[in-house]
Amino acid sequence: MSFAPSAKIRKRLIAAAVLMIIITAAAVLITHMSSEYLVLYNSDTGSMHISRKAEDGLTFSVEFVHSVNQTPVKDTYIIEDGQIKALSTVYRSFGAGVQTALGEGQTMTYDEEGNMVITGYDITYDPLRYIVGTVSDHILEIDGEKISLRNMCGRNARVVFKVVTRFEILTKGLLQ
């Protein structure tokens, strides 16, 4: 004697299986769409140039020659809790346009080349904006790779670093 489920039970089992597949697919999609990414995009056109998974501890820097002081500056940032936070600034000399006094909680040390290294910032950026140099380039360093922002984005391009979800990229676009 064999047990064969009735047509009504088979329909319910199929409906339950389909519902479970839909719920699983929705959970995977929601998880994927809510993952955060650090993006670099042109604020005038909205075109995205770079996208990296924004995991806590991801660091990146932008190095350039200061337009007034005419010495190299390197700003380093870290991703913490889905936000871009200032980590350090390195520069060679005091002068117009660069920090000349330490803020509360900040410290200054010197690196092996004699550059000043300022740390202890309590600054969060949402978003972080740069204008790519017309005379000197801006160099992005991320994941061990150095990238010319002038070559990638163009001279005088207004660029934005922002932490966003895939859902935001698809539904809102990047212009802000």
HELIX and SHEET records of a PDB file:
HELIX    1   1 ALA A    7  SER A   34  1                                  28    
HELIX    2   2 LEU A  149  CYS A  153  1                                   5    
HELIX    3   3 ARG A  166  LYS A  172  1                                   7    
SHEET    1   A 4 MET A  48  LYS A  53  0                                        
SHEET    2   A 4 GLU A  36  ASN A  42 -1                                        
SHEET    3   A 4 ARG A 158  THR A 165 -1                                        
SHEET    4   A 4 LEU A 128  ILE A 131 -1                                        
SHEET    1   B 7 THR A 107  TYR A 110  0                                        
SHEET    2   B 7 MET A 116  THR A 119 -1                                        
SHEET    3   B 7 GLN A  83  TYR A  91 -1                                        
SHEET    4   B 7 PRO A  72  GLU A  80 -1                                        
SHEET    5   B 7 THR A  59  VAL A  65 -1                                        
SHEET    6   B 7 ILE A 139  ILE A 142 -1                                        
SHEET    7   B 7 GLU A 145  SER A 148 -1                                        
SHEET    1   C 4 THR A 107  TYR A 110  0                                        
SHEET    2   C 4 MET A 116  THR A 119 -1                                        
SHEET    3   C 4 GLN A  83  TYR A  91 -1                                        
SHEET    4   C 4 THR A 124  TYR A 125 -1                                        
END                                                                             
